[in-house]
Amino acid sequence: MKKLKLGAFEELVLLTTGVLQDNAYGVTIKLELEEQLNKSISLGALYSALQRLEEKGWVNSRIGGITEKQGGRRKQYFDITKEGMSILDEVRAMRNSLFDRLPQAKINLIKP
């Protein structure tokens, strides 16, 4: 296994980028994360994470065209790369392995 240097917030940003597919840009990623986490996320923190992910080669970005709907501004869209998907697959496998080893008694603690 490759040495992972993927923080929890970066993992969520990477996952959300993959989920949103062709509609993954700053505001949509932020709104989706806020809905999932039920808390506010700053655009600065989000773009810092996206920049780190891009430097690692796990996302690519492109600038979209200008449309009237966007008020004449261009959007920076993000796409998850093959390497990004590979990292997510490694993280998921590691998490599943740990959850599978969790004793049933501990799992029963969260059941009503």
N, CA, C and O atoms as CSV, one atom per row, in Angstrom:
chain,resi,resn,atom,element,x,y,z
A,1,MET,N,N,0.837,-1.186,0.000
A,1,MET,CA,C,0.000,0.000,0.000
A,1,MET,C,C,0.880,1.247,0.000
A,1,MET,O,O,1.875,1.322,0.721
A,2,LYS,N,N,0.495,2.223,-0.822
A,2,LYS,CA,C,1.210,3.494,-0.846
A,2,LYS,C,C,1.001,4.221,0.467
A,2,LYS,O,O,-0.028,4.063,1.124
A,3,LYS,N,N,1.977,5.009,0.838
A,3,LYS,CA,C,1.815,5.808,2.034
A,3,LYS,C,C,0.794,6.907,1.747
A,3,LYS,O,O,0.985,7.745,0.866
A,4,LEU,N,N,-0.281,6.880,2.505
A,4,LEU,CA,C,-1.339,7.851,2.298
A,4,LEU,C,C,-1.047,9.129,3.053
A,4,LEU,O,O,-0.671,9.097,4.225
A,5,LYS,N,N,-1.216,10.220,2.401
A,5,LYS,CA,C,-1.163,11.513,3.066
A,5,LYS,C,C,-2.439,12.244,2.693
A,5,LYS,O,O,-2.431,13.265,2.006
A,6,LEU,N,N,-3.519,11.685,3.170
A,6,LEU,CA,C,-4.844,12.211,2.869
A,6,LEU,C,C,-5.545,12.490,4.182
A,6,LEU,O,O,-5.907,11.564,4.908
A,7,GLY,N,N,-5.736,13.758,4.488
A,7,GLY,CA,C,-6.427,14.141,5.711
A,7,GLY,C,C,-7.917,13.891,5.580
A,7,GLY,O,O,-8.432,13.683,4.482
A,8,ALA,N,N,-8.598,13.912,6.711
A,8,ALA,CA,C,-10.038,13.633,6.719
A,8,ALA,C,C,-10.806,14.643,5.864
A,8,ALA,O,O,-11.707,14.264,5.115
A,9,PHE,N,N,-10.454,15.926,5.975
A,9,PHE,CA,C,-11.171,16.932,5.187
A,9,PHE,C,C,-10.863,16.766,3.698
A,9,PHE,O,O,-11.753,16.891,2.856
A,10,GLU,N,N,-9.599,16.485,3.382
A,10,GLU,CA,C,-9.236,16.250,1.979
A,10,GLU,C,C,-9.992,15.047,1.424
A,10,GLU,O,O,-10.429,15.063,0.273
A,11,GLU,N,N,-10.143,14.023,2.224
A,11,GLU,CA,C,-10.886,12.841,1.779
A,11,GLU,C,C,-12.330,13.207,1.444
A,11,GLU,O,O,-12.864,12.768,0.426
A,12,LEU,N,N,-12.952,14.002,2.290
A,12,LEU,CA,C,-14.331,14.413,2.030
A,12,LEU,C,C,-14.424,15.286,0.780
A,12,LEU,O,O,-15.364,15.150,-0.003
A,13,VAL,N,N,-13.464,16.172,0.593
A,13,VAL,CA,C,-13.464,17.030,-0.595
A,13,VAL,C,C,-13.261,16.178,-1.849
A,13,VAL,O,O,-13.927,16.390,-2.862
A,14,LEU,N,N,-12.349,15.225,-1.776
A,14,LEU,CA,C,-12.098,14.348,-2.919
A,14,LEU,C,C,-13.340,13.519,-3.251
A,14,LEU,O,O,-13.719,13.396,-4.416
A,15,LEU,N,N,-13.957,12.961,-2.234
A,15,LEU,CA,C,-15.185,12.182,-2.437
A,15,LEU,C,C,-16.292,13.040,-3.052
A,15,LEU,O,O,-16.960,12.625,-3.998
A,16,THR,N,N,-16.471,14.217,-2.511
A,16,THR,CA,C,-17.531,15.103,-2.992
A,16,THR,C,C,-17.265,15.522,-4.437
A,16,THR,O,O,-18.192,15.607,-5.242
A,17,THR,N,N,-16.018,15.778,-4.759
A,17,THR,CA,C,-15.662,16.114,-6.146
A,17,THR,C,C,-16.061,14.973,-7.076
A,17,THR,O,O,-16.601,15.204,-8.158
A,18,GLY,N,N,-15.798,13.760,-6.655
A,18,GLY,CA,C,-16.173,12.602,-7.466
A,18,GLY,C,C,-17.676,12.441,-7.583
A,18,GLY,O,O,-18.188,12.084,-8.645
A,19,VAL,N,N,-18.380,12.702,-6.499
A,19,VAL,CA,C,-19.840,12.559,-6.493
A,19,VAL,C,C,-20.486,13.583,-7.427
A,19,VAL,O,O,-21.417,13.256,-8.163
A,20,LEU,N,N,-19.994,14.811,-7.395
A,20,LEU,CA,C,-20.611,15.880,-8.189
A,20,LEU,C,C,-20.263,15.803,-9.674
A,20,LEU,O,O,-20.924,16.432,-10.500
A,21,GLN,N,N,-19.248,15.050,-10.009
A,21,GLN,CA,C,-18.814,14.837,-11.398
A,21,GLN,C,C,-18.658,16.152,-12.149
A,21,GLN,O,O,-17.852,16.988,-11.741
A,22,ASP,N,N,-19.403,16.364,-13.236
A,22,ASP,CA,C,-19.217,17.542,-14.090
A,22,ASP,C,C,-19.700,18.837,-13.454
A,22,ASP,O,O,-19.504,19.911,-14.023
A,23,ASN,N,N,-20.321,18.756,-12.298
A,23,ASN,CA,C,-20.831,19.955,-11.623
A,23,ASN,C,C,-20.007,20.287,-10.373
A,23,ASN,O,O,-20.509,20.935,-9.455
A,24,ALA,N,N,-18.758,19.850,-10.336
A,24,ALA,CA,C,-17.916,20.055,-9.153
A,24,ALA,C,C,-17.105,21.345,-9.300
A,24,ALA,O,O,-16.074,21.373,-9.973
A,25,TYR,N,N,-17.584,22.399,-8.664
A,25,TYR,CA,C,-16.832,23.646,-8.564
A,25,TYR,C,C,-16.997,24.157,-7.138
A,25,TYR,O,O,-17.787,23.607,-6.371
A,26,GLY,N,N,-16.269,25.187,-6.782
A,26,GLY,CA,C,-16.177,25.624,-5.400
A,26,GLY,C,C,-17.491,25.656,-4.638
A,26,GLY,O,O,-17.621,25.040,-3.581
A,27,VAL,N,N,-18.458,26.374,-5.179
A,27,VAL,CA,C,-19.714,26.562,-4.439
A,27,VAL,C,C,-20.492,25.256,-4.309
A,27,VAL,O,O,-21.039,24.971,-3.243
A,28,THR,N,N,-20.549,24.455,-5.379
A,28,THR,CA,C,-21.319,23.206,-5.285
A,28,THR,C,C,-20.655,22.220,-4.323
A,28,THR,O,O,-21.341,21.514,-3.584
A,29,ILE,N,N,-19.330,22.173,-4.334
A,29,ILE,CA,C,-18.624,21.287,-3.396
A,29,ILE,C,C,-18.878,21.764,-1.973
A,29,ILE,O,O,-19.157,20.961,-1.083
A,30,LYS,N,N,-18.781,23.072,-1.763
A,30,LYS,CA,C,-19.016,23.646,-0.431
A,30,LYS,C,C,-20.430,23.324,0.062
A,30,LYS,O,O,-20.605,22.875,1.195
A,31,LEU,N,N,-21.430,23.551,-0.780
A,31,LEU,CA,C,-22.815,23.302,-0.377
A,31,LEU,C,C,-23.066,21.826,-0.074
A,31,LEU,O,O,-23.760,21.500,0.889
A,32,GLU,N,N,-22.511,20.943,-0.883
A,32,GLU,CA,C,-22.695,19.507,-0.651
A,32,GLU,C,C,-22.032,19.086,0.662
A,32,GLU,O,O,-22.607,18.323,1.438
A,33,LEU,N,N,-20.819,19.590,0.903
A,33,LEU,CA,C,-20.135,19.261,2.160
A,33,LEU,C,C,-20.909,19.795,3.366
A,33,LEU,O,O,-21.056,19.105,4.375
A,34,GLU,N,N,-21.398,21.019,3.253
A,34,GLU,CA,C,-22.153,21.610,4.368
A,34,GLU,C,C,-23.416,20.802,4.657
A,34,GLU,O,O,-23.786,20.616,5.816
A,35,GLU,N,N,-24.074,20.324,3.606
A,35,GLU,CA,C,-25.270,19.516,3.800
A,35,GLU,C,C,-24.927,18.182,4.460
A,35,GLU,O,O,-25.625,17.735,5.371
A,36,GLN,N,N,-23.871,17.563,4.006
A,36,GLN,CA,C,-23.488,16.260,4.558
A,36,GLN,C,C,-22.975,16.366,5.993
A,36,GLN,O,O,-23.264,15.510,6.830
A,37,LEU,N,N,-22.205,17.432,6.270
A,37,LEU,CA,C,-21.586,17.578,7.584
A,37,LEU,C,C,-22.446,18.368,8.567
A,37,LEU,O,O,-22.198,18.371,9.772
A,38,ASN,N,N,-23.467,19.041,8.020
A,38,ASN,CA,C,-24.324,19.899,8.836
A,38,ASN,C,C,-23.512,20.956,9.587
A,38,ASN,O,O,-23.743,21.227,10.765
A,39,LYS,N,N,-22.560,21.539,8.872
A,39,LYS,CA,C,-21.786,22.645,9.442
A,39,LYS,C,C,-21.238,23.502,8.308
A,39,LYS,O,O,-21.164,23.067,7.159
A,40,SER,N,N,-20.858,24.720,8.653
A,40,SER,CA,C,-20.364,25.666,7.661
A,40,SER,C,C,-18.913,25.360,7.290
A,40,SER,O,O,-18.108,24.964,8.132
A,41,ILE,N,N,-18.605,25.552,6.015
A,41,ILE,CA,C,-17.248,25.337,5.494
A,41,ILE,C,C,-16.815,26.632,4.817
A,41,ILE,O,O,-17.586,27.215,4.054
A,42,SER,N,N,-15.605,27.084,5.082
A,42,SER,CA,C,-15.142,28.305,4.405
A,42,SER,C,C,-14.612,27.958,3.019
A,42,SER,O,O,-14.012,26.903,2.811
A,43,LEU,N,N,-14.847,28.871,2.073
A,43,LEU,CA,C,-14.326,28.643,0.728
A,43,LEU,C,C,-12.801,28.609,0.738
A,43,LEU,O,O,-12.189,27.893,-0.054
A,44,GLY,N,N,-12.183,29.386,1.639
A,44,GLY,CA,C,-10.721,29.389,1.726
A,44,GLY,C,C,-10.172,28.018,2.098
A,44,GLY,O,O,-9.208,27.540,1.500
A,45,ALA,N,N,-10.800,27.387,3.097
A,45,ALA,CA,C,-10.371,26.045,3.511
A,45,ALA,C,C,-10.603,25.042,2.381
A,45,ALA,O,O,-9.785,24.155,2.136
A,46,LEU,N,N,-11.741,25.206,1.698
A,46,LEU,CA,C,-12.059,24.292,0.604
A,46,LEU,C,C,-11.043,24.415,-0.521
A,46,LEU,O,O,-10.523,23.408,-1.003
A,47,TYR,N,N,-10.753,25.656,-0.946
A,47,TYR,CA,C,-9.806,25.836,-2.054
A,47,TYR,C,C,-8.395,25.419,-1.660
A,47,TYR,O,O,-7.636,24.953,-2.510
A,48,SER,N,N,-8.025,25.575,-0.392
A,48,SER,CA,C,-6.712,25.097,0.061
A,48,SER,C,C,-6.624,23.575,-0.090
A,48,SER,O,O,-5.617,23.038,-0.552
A,49,ALA,N,N,-7.703,22.896,0.312
A,49,ALA,CA,C,-7.728,21.433,0.177
A,49,ALA,C,C,-7.689,21.026,-1.297
A,49,ALA,O,O,-6.968,20.102,-1.672
A,50,LEU,N,N,-8.468,21.721,-2.128
A,50,LEU,CA,C,-8.473,21.398,-3.561
A,50,LEU,C,C,-7.094,21.621,-4.174
A,50,LEU,O,O,-6.659,20.845,-5.025
A,51,GLN,N,N,-6.411,22.672,-3.746
A,51,GLN,CA,C,-5.063,22.943,-4.261
A,51,GLN,C,C,-4.096,21.822,-3.862
A,51,GLN,O,O,-3.288,21.372,-4.675
A,52,ARG,N,N,-4.184,21.375,-2.602
A,52,ARG,CA,C,-3.316,20.269,-2.159
A,52,ARG,C,C,-3.624,18.997,-2.956
A,52,ARG,O,O,-2.712,18.280,-3.368
A,53,LEU,N,N,-4.897,18.731,-3.165
A,53,LEU,CA,C,-5.288,17.536,-3.927
A,53,LEU,C,C,-4.793,17.620,-5.364
A,53,LEU,O,O,-4.383,16.617,-5.948
A,54,GLU,N,N,-4.832,18.807,-5.922
A,54,GLU,CA,C,-4.349,18.982,-7.297
A,54,GLU,C,C,-2.830,18.819,-7.348
A,54,GLU,O,O,-2.303,18.228,-8.291
A,55,GLU,N,N,-2.127,19.336,-6.349
A,55,GLU,CA,C,-0.667,19.178,-6.300
A,55,GLU,C,C,-0.283,17.701,-6.182
A,55,GLU,O,O,0.757,17.289,-6.695
A,56,LYS,N,N,-1.108,16.914,-5.516
A,56,LYS,CA,C,-0.841,15.481,-5.375
A,56,LYS,C,C,-1.255,14.698,-6.621
A,56,LYS,O,O,-0.965,13.508,-6.740
A,57,GLY,N,N,-1.931,15.372,-7.541
A,57,GLY,CA,C,-2.371,14.714,-8.769
A,57,GLY,C,C,-3.663,13.940,-8.609
A,57,GLY,O,O,-3.973,13.079,-9.432
A,58,TRP,N,N,-4.426,14.232,-7.561
A,58,TRP,CA,C,-5.653,13.478,-7.299
A,58,TRP,C,C,-6.898,14.184,-7.838
A,58,TRP,O,O,-7.964,13.574,-7.925
A,59,VAL,N,N,-6.773,15.458,-8.201
A,59,VAL,CA,C,-7.831,16.156,-8.935
A,59,VAL,C,C,-7.174,17.002,-10.021
A,59,VAL,O,O,-6.022,17.418,-9.898
A,60,ASN,N,N,-7.928,17.243,-11.074
A,60,ASN,CA,C,-7.541,18.192,-12.120
A,60,ASN,C,C,-8.543,19.323,-12.079
A,60,ASN,O,O,-9.670,19.156,-11.613
A,61,SER,N,N,-8.127,20.475,-12.570
A,61,SER,CA,C,-9.079,21.571,-12.665
A,61,SER,C,C,-9.052,22.160,-14.068
A,61,SER,O,O,-8.066,22.062,-14.798
A,62,ARG,N,N,-10.167,22.769,-14.407
A,62,ARG,CA,C,-10.286,23.462,-15.692
A,62,ARG,C,C,-11.186,24.658,-15.489
A,62,ARG,O,O,-12.038,24.665,-14.600
A,63,ILE,N,N,-10.995,25.661,-16.309
A,63,ILE,CA,C,-11.815,26.861,-16.231
A,63,ILE,C,C,-12.938,26.727,-17.247
A,63,ILE,O,O,-12.697,26.480,-18.428
A,64,GLY,N,N,-14.174,26.894,-16.770
A,64,GLY,CA,C,-15.333,26.792,-17.638
A,64,GLY,C,C,-15.564,28.078,-18.412
A,64,GLY,O,O,-14.979,29.117,-18.104
A,65,GLY,N,N,-16.412,28.000,-19.407
A,65,GLY,CA,C,-16.734,29.155,-20.219
A,65,GLY,C,C,-17.677,30.113,-19.517
A,65,GLY,O,O,-18.284,29.780,-18.499
A,66,ILE,N,N,-17.789,31.291,-20.070
A,66,ILE,CA,C,-18.668,32.317,-19.510
A,66,ILE,C,C,-20.080,32.102,-20.043
A,66,ILE,O,O,-20.279,31.920,-21.244
A,67,THR,N,N,-21.052,32.123,-19.145
A,67,THR,CA,C,-22.451,32.063,-19.551
A,67,THR,C,C,-23.197,33.185,-18.830
A,67,THR,O,O,-22.726,33.689,-17.810
A,68,GLU,N,N,-24.350,33.574,-19.353
A,68,GLU,CA,C,-25.142,34.622,-18.703
A,68,GLU,C,C,-25.599,34.176,-17.327
A,68,GLU,O,O,-25.704,34.984,-16.404
A,69,LYS,N,N,-25.870,32.876,-17.195
A,69,LYS,CA,C,-26.328,32.337,-15.919
A,69,LYS,C,C,-25.294,32.561,-14.821
A,69,LYS,O,O,-25.650,32.710,-13.653
A,70,GLN,N,N,-24.038,32.585,-15.187
A,70,GLN,CA,C,-22.959,32.736,-14.214
A,70,GLN,C,C,-22.590,34.197,-13.983
A,70,GLN,O,O,-21.606,34.482,-13.302
A,71,GLY,N,N,-23.350,35.111,-14.531
A,71,GLY,CA,C,-23.077,36.523,-14.328
A,71,GLY,C,C,-21.769,36.970,-14.951
A,71,GLY,O,O,-21.144,37.911,-14.461
A,72,GLY,N,N,-21.346,36.318,-16.017
A,72,GLY,CA,C,-20.134,36.720,-16.720
A,72,GLY,C,C,-18.844,36.247,-16.065
A,72,GLY,O,O,-17.753,36.607,-16.508
A,73,ARG,N,N,-18.961,35.452,-15.028
A,73,ARG,CA,C,-17.747,34.949,-14.358
A,73,ARG,C,C,-17.471,33.512,-14.783
A,73,ARG,O,O,-18.384,32.740,-15.079
A,74,ARG,N,N,-16.219,33.187,-14.802
A,74,ARG,CA,C,-15.819,31.812,-15.123
A,74,ARG,C,C,-15.744,31.011,-13.830
A,74,ARG,O,O,-15.435,31.550,-12.767
A,75,LYS,N,N,-16.028,29.728,-13.937
A,75,LYS,CA,C,-15.929,28.834,-12.791
A,75,LYS,C,C,-14.764,27.888,-12.996
A,75,LYS,O,O,-14.443,27.500,-14.119
A,76,GLN,N,N,-14.135,27.523,-11.882
A,76,GLN,CA,C,-13.068,26.536,-11.918
A,76,GLN,C,C,-13.680,25.192,-11.526
A,76,GLN,O,O,-14.094,24.994,-10.384
A,77,TYR,N,N,-13.727,24.289,-12.473
A,77,TYR,CA,C,-14.302,22.963,-12.250
A,77,TYR,C,C,-13.198,21.975,-11.871
A,77,TYR,O,O,-12.056,22.092,-12.315
A,78,PHE,N,N,-13.566,21.011,-11.049
A,78,PHE,CA,C,-12.607,20.007,-10.591
A,78,PHE,C,C,-13.085,18.613,-10.977
A,78,PHE,O,O,-14.273,18.298,-10.908
A,79,ASP,N,N,-12.137,17.799,-11.381
A,79,ASP,CA,C,-12.419,16.404,-11.730
A,79,ASP,C,C,-11.473,15.509,-10.945
A,79,ASP,O,O,-10.285,15.807,-10.821
A,80,ILE,N,N,-11.999,14.420,-10.420
A,80,ILE,CA,C,-11.151,13.456,-9.733
A,80,ILE,C,C,-10.359,12.664,-10.782
A,80,ILE,O,O,-10.900,12.291,-11.824
A,81,THR,N,N,-9.091,12.414,-10.503
A,81,THR,CA,C,-8.235,11.684,-11.455
A,81,THR,C,C,-8.262,10.188,-11.139
A,81,THR,O,O,-8.818,9.759,-10.128
A,82,LYS,N,N,-7.658,9.418,-12.016
A,82,LYS,CA,C,-7.537,7.972,-11.790
A,82,LYS,C,C,-6.755,7.715,-10.505
A,82,LYS,O,O,-7.101,6.824,-9.730
A,83,GLU,N,N,-5.705,8.496,-10.284
A,83,GLU,CA,C,-4.910,8.349,-9.059
A,83,GLU,C,C,-5.745,8.719,-7.825
A,83,GLU,O,O,-5.615,8.095,-6.772
A,84,GLY,N,N,-6.596,9.730,-7.962
A,84,GLY,CA,C,-7.487,10.120,-6.868
A,84,GLY,C,C,-8.463,9.007,-6.536
A,84,GLY,O,O,-8.714,8.731,-5.363
A,85,MET,N,N,-9.018,8.365,-7.559
A,85,MET,CA,C,-9.929,7.244,-7.328
A,85,MET,C,C,-9.193,6.084,-6.664
A,85,MET,O,O,-9.742,5.395,-5.804
A,86,SER,N,N,-7.933,5.878,-7.079
A,86,SER,CA,C,-7.143,4.800,-6.482
A,86,SER,C,C,-6.914,5.047,-4.993
A,86,SER,O,O,-7.009,4.120,-4.187
A,87,ILE,N,N,-6.616,6.279,-4.629
A,87,ILE,CA,C,-6.413,6.622,-3.218
A,87,ILE,C,C,-7.704,6.406,-2.432
A,87,ILE,O,O,-7.680,5.850,-1.333
A,88,LEU,N,N,-8.829,6.845,-2.995
A,88,LEU,CA,C,-10.107,6.632,-2.299
A,88,LEU,C,C,-10.401,5.149,-2.111
A,88,LEU,O,O,-10.936,4.740,-1.081
A,89,ASP,N,N,-10.050,4.352,-3.106
A,89,ASP,CA,C,-10.263,2.912,-3.004
A,89,ASP,C,C,-9.405,2.329,-1.883
A,89,ASP,O,O,-9.867,1.473,-1.128
A,90,GLU,N,N,-8.153,2.791,-1.773
A,90,GLU,CA,C,-7.276,2.324,-0.688
A,90,GLU,C,C,-7.838,2.722,0.669
A,90,GLU,O,O,-7.847,1.917,1.600
A,91,VAL,N,N,-8.303,3.950,0.786
A,91,VAL,CA,C,-8.853,4.434,2.056
A,91,VAL,C,C,-10.096,3.628,2.430
A,91,VAL,O,O,-10.262,3.226,3.582
A,92,ARG,N,N,-10.959,3.397,1.453
A,92,ARG,CA,C,-12.176,2.626,1.724
A,92,ARG,C,C,-11.827,1.205,2.175
A,92,ARG,O,O,-12.426,0.695,3.122
A,93,ALA,N,N,-10.875,0.568,1.513
A,93,ALA,CA,C,-10.471,-0.787,1.882
A,93,ALA,C,C,-9.926,-0.818,3.313
A,93,ALA,O,O,-10.232,-1.723,4.090
A,94,MET,N,N,-9.111,0.189,3.644
A,94,MET,CA,C,-8.538,0.244,4.987
A,94,MET,C,C,-9.643,0.434,6.029
A,94,MET,O,O,-9.652,-0.236,7.061
A,95,ARG,N,N,-10.573,1.351,5.750
A,95,ARG,CA,C,-11.673,1.597,6.696
A,95,ARG,C,C,-12.557,0.356,6.846
A,95,ARG,O,O,-12.930,-0.013,7.959
A,96,ASN,N,N,-12.890,-0.284,5.724
A,96,ASN,CA,C,-13.722,-1.489,5.784
A,96,ASN,C,C,-13.041,-2.583,6.591
A,96,ASN,O,O,-13.694,-3.290,7.360
A,97,SER,N,N,-11.730,-2.724,6.419
A,97,SER,CA,C,-10.978,-3.734,7.160
A,97,SER,C,C,-11.069,-3.462,8.665
A,97,SER,O,O,-11.272,-4.380,9.459
A,98,LEU,N,N,-10.919,-2.216,9.038
A,98,LEU,CA,C,-11.006,-1.872,10.456
A,98,LEU,C,C,-12.423,-2.078,11.002
A,98,LEU,O,O,-12.596,-2.616,12.095
A,99,PHE,N,N,-13.434,-1.650,10.239
A,99,PHE,CA,C,-14.817,-1.848,10.690
A,99,PHE,C,C,-15.144,-3.334,10.817
A,99,PHE,O,O,-15.859,-3.739,11.734
A,100,ASP,N,N,-14.626,-4.138,9.906
A,100,ASP,CA,C,-14.892,-5.580,9.966
A,100,ASP,C,C,-14.285,-6.206,11.209
A,100,ASP,O,O,-14.770,-7.228,11.694
A,101,ARG,N,N,-13.230,-5.602,11.724
A,101,ARG,CA,C,-12.566,-6.145,12.912
A,101,ARG,C,C,-13.150,-5.595,14.211
A,101,ARG,O,O,-12.775,-6.042,15.295
A,102,LEU,N,N,-14.052,-4.641,14.112
A,102,LEU,CA,C,-14.666,-4.055,15.299
A,102,LEU,C,C,-15.538,-5.104,15.985
A,102,LEU,O,O,-16.406,-5.693,15.341
A,103,PRO,N,N,-15.324,-5.350,17.279
A,103,PRO,CA,C,-16.120,-6.369,17.978
A,103,PRO,C,C,-17.607,-6.022,17.968
A,103,PRO,O,O,-17.988,-4.856,18.070
A,104,GLN,N,N,-18.439,-7.057,17.843
A,104,GLN,CA,C,-19.894,-6.862,17.807
A,104,GLN,C,C,-20.385,-6.124,19.053
A,104,GLN,O,O,-21.334,-5.345,18.972
A,105,ALA,N,N,-19.761,-6.355,20.181
A,105,ALA,CA,C,-20.171,-5.677,21.417
A,105,ALA,C,C,-20.052,-4.161,21.272
A,105,ALA,O,O,-20.889,-3.421,21.791
A,106,LYS,N,N,-19.048,-3.708,20.590
A,106,LYS,CA,C,-18.884,-2.263,20.377
A,106,LYS,C,C,-19.940,-1.744,19.414
A,106,LYS,O,O,-20.465,-0.646,19.599
A,107,ILE,N,N,-20.254,-2.524,18.391
A,107,ILE,CA,C,-21.270,-2.119,17.414
A,107,ILE,C,C,-22.624,-2.007,18.101
A,107,ILE,O,O,-23.405,-1.106,17.796
A,108,ASN,N,N,-22.907,-2.922,19.032
A,108,ASN,CA,C,-24.191,-2.917,19.741
A,108,ASN,C,C,-24.366,-1.667,20.603
A,108,ASN,O,O,-25.494,-1.313,20.946
A,109,LEU,N,N,-23.277,-0.999,20.956
A,109,LEU,CA,C,-23.371,0.211,21.767
A,109,LEU,C,C,-24.118,1.336,21.058
A,109,LEU,O,O,-24.719,2.190,21.710
A,110,ILE,N,N,-24.082,1.340,19.726
A,110,ILE,CA,C,-24.745,2.431,18.997
A,110,ILE,C,C,-26.169,2.085,18.599
A,110,ILE,O,O,-26.881,2.936,18.067
A,111,LYS,N,N,-26.596,0.865,18.843
A,111,LYS,CA,C,-27.969,0.471,18.497
A,111,LYS,C,C,-28.910,0.842,19.645
A,111,LYS,O,O,-28.560,0.702,20.817
A,112,PRO,N,N,-30.115,1.318,19.291
A,112,PRO,CA,C,-31.061,1.713,20.348
A,112,PRO,C,C,-31.604,0.525,21.111
A,112,PRO,O,O,-32.408,0.695,22.028
